[in-house]
Amino acid sequence: MKHFFKSFLLFYLISCTNYSSNPISINPVILLAPPDGNSSTTKINAIEKTSTGHVLRVAAQNVELTFKGYRIYQAPTEDQVLKLPSDAGIDCGSLLQFPNTGIVYIMEASTNPLGLATLCTFPISLTTGNYASIRTVYFNGIGVEDGTSLPSNAIKIP
């Protein structure tokens, strides 16, 4: 049986041509608002200030096997936040649920969260007037740094 398995694996690796060493592209989270954080169409505020931080509403759906979570970024301008290197952000804490249905999820950004998040909490205090963006984090391999998606749209932090 061992010999059969080794032979099968070798045959599969030699004959399989449907693979790539390129990073997997995972769609970013979309913050639900125009750049000012408010939407008159959906009546959904993408980002709101709370007594201890901020609540973010996102449209997310990640069913990729390598999906790990999310990372938030902030910078003084929209252009700067979108161009930050992938390791400049803060990872979301443990996922409270796996976002496999395309619905509106709530994330919290706070060093002292209120427990409003349905998805996860970023342990960070966002600065009013800065811009925030979120990227999906995915597993890139053992011993290799995690990868990130392209940035979501950027919104101004109230």
C-alpha positions in Angstrom: 0.0 0.0 0.0 2.9 2.4 0.8 4.4 1.7 -2.5 1.1 2.4 -4.3 0.7 5.7 -2.5 4.2 6.9 -3.3 3.8 5.9 -7.0 0.4 7.7 -7.2 1.8 10.8 -5.6 4.8 10.8 -7.9 2.5 10.3 -10.9 0.2 13.1 -9.8 3.1 15.6 -9.2 4.6 14.9 -12.6 1.3 14.9 -14.6 -0.4 17.8 -12.8 0.1 21.1 -14.6 -2.7 23.1 -13.1 -0.8 24.9 -10.4 1.1 28.1 -9.9 3.6 29.6 -7.6 2.0 33.0 -7.9 0.2 34.4 -4.9 -3.6 33.8 -4.7 -5.6 37.0 -5.3 -8.3 37.3 -2.7 -10.9 40.0 -3.0 -10.6 42.7 -0.4 -13.3 43.7 2.1 -15.5 46.5 0.8 -16.3 49.2 3.3 -19.9 50.2 2.7 -19.7 53.9 2.0 -18.3 56.7 -0.1 -15.0 58.3 1.2 -16.8 60.4 3.8 -18.1 57.3 5.6 -21.8 58.0 5.1 -24.2 56.7 2.4 -27.5 58.3 1.6 -28.4 55.4 -0.6 -28.0 52.5 1.8 -28.5 54.5 5.1 -25.6 52.4 6.4 -22.7 54.2 8.1 -19.5 52.4 7.2 -17.7 53.7 10.2 -19.1 55.2 13.5 -17.4 56.5 16.5 -18.3 54.8 19.8 -17.4 55.7 23.4 -14.3 53.4 23.2 -13.3 53.4 19.5 -15.0 52.8 16.2 -17.4 50.3 14.6 -16.8 49.4 10.9 -19.4 47.8 8.7 -18.1 45.7 5.9 -19.3 43.5 3.1 -17.1 40.4 3.2 -17.2 36.9 1.7 -14.1 34.8 1.9 -14.4 31.1 1.2 -10.8 30.6 0.1 -9.0 27.8 1.8 -6.0 30.0 2.7 -8.2 32.8 4.3 -6.8 33.8 7.7 -8.5 37.1 8.7 -8.2 40.8 8.2 -5.7 43.7 8.7 -6.6 47.4 9.1 -4.5 50.3 8.0 -4.7 54.0 8.7 -2.9 57.1 7.3 -3.5 60.8 7.0 -4.6 60.7 3.3 -6.6 58.3 1.1 -3.6 57.8 -1.2 -1.2 57.0 1.6 -3.5 54.4 3.3 -3.9 52.6 0.0 -0.1 52.5 -0.6 1.0 51.3 2.8 3.1 48.1 2.8 1.3 45.0 3.8 3.1 44.6 7.2 2.1 48.2 8.2 -1.4 47.2 9.4 -2.8 45.7 12.6 -4.4 42.2 12.4 -7.9 41.6 13.6 -8.2 39.4 16.7 -9.8 36.0 16.6 -12.6 35.6 14.1 -15.9 35.4 15.9 -17.4 33.8 12.8 -16.2 32.8 9.3 -17.5 35.3 6.7 -18.7 32.9 4.1 -22.0 34.6 3.4 -22.0 37.9 1.5 -23.8 40.0 4.2 -22.9 43.1 6.3 -20.5 42.2 9.1 -19.4 44.5 12.0 -15.8 44.9 13.1 -14.6 47.0 16.0 -11.4 49.0 16.2 -10.7 49.7 19.9 -8.1 48.9 22.5 -11.1 48.6 24.9 -13.9 47.1 22.8 -17.6 47.2 23.7 -18.2 43.8 22.3 -20.3 45.0 19.3 -18.3 43.1 16.7 -19.9 40.2 14.9 -16.7 39.4 12.9 -13.6 40.5 14.9 -11.9 43.4 16.8 -8.8 45.3 15.8 -6.8 46.2 18.9 -6.1 49.8 17.7 -7.3 53.3 18.3 -8.2 55.0 15.0 -7.4 58.7 14.7 -10.2 61.1 13.7 -9.4 62.7 10.3 -7.2 59.8 9.1 -8.3 57.3 6.5 -8.9 53.6 7.1 -8.6 50.6 4.7 -8.9 46.9 5.3 -7.1 44.0 3.5 -7.7 40.3 3.7 -4.9 38.2 5.2 -4.2 34.8 3.8 -1.8 31.9 4.6 1.1 31.9 2.2 2.9 28.7 3.5 4.9 27.4 6.4 7.9 29.6 7.1 6.6 32.2 4.7 5.1 35.6 5.7 1.3 35.8 5.3 0.0 37.5 2.2 -2.6 40.2 1.9 -5.1 41.2 -0.7 -5.3 44.5 -2.5 -6.6 47.3 -0.2 -10.4 47.9 0.1 -11.7 51.4 -0.6 -10.5 54.0 2.0 -12.9 55.9 4.2 -12.4 58.9 6.4 -12.4 58.2 10.2 -15.0 60.3 12.1 
